Amino acid sequence: MNNNQAKITEIVEKLSGKPLTIGPDESLFESGVLDSFALTDMVSALEREFSIRIPDSDLTPRKFDSVSRIETYIETHS
């Protein structure tokens, strides 16, 4: 697990209140780790952690569906 993945995992665990037990390519929403209400909280935490700005137009669960997708998003937007 690289540094960005570790930070993303930490954010997800903090929001879900439990250890992350799914793989980096598995859906955080379909697996029940997070619900759609957690998306805005997660985006806010990602913006703080990675010093990026995520526009409202990008606020779709699909872009932030897994640790891998979040990592790719951050790498292409920072």
C-alpha angles and dihedrals in degrees: 000000000000126000096265092048090050092051092047091048090051091052092048092048091050091051095045095041092226140077116278108250101173129086123262092256097049121102115262089202103042091046091054095241090122134011126216091262089065092057096087092046090049092049091050091051091048091051091052096043097046100029093236134131116231111200120225089245088067095053098111123126089229092067091050098035098120140015089254093053092047090050092051091048092051093047092052095044104043 
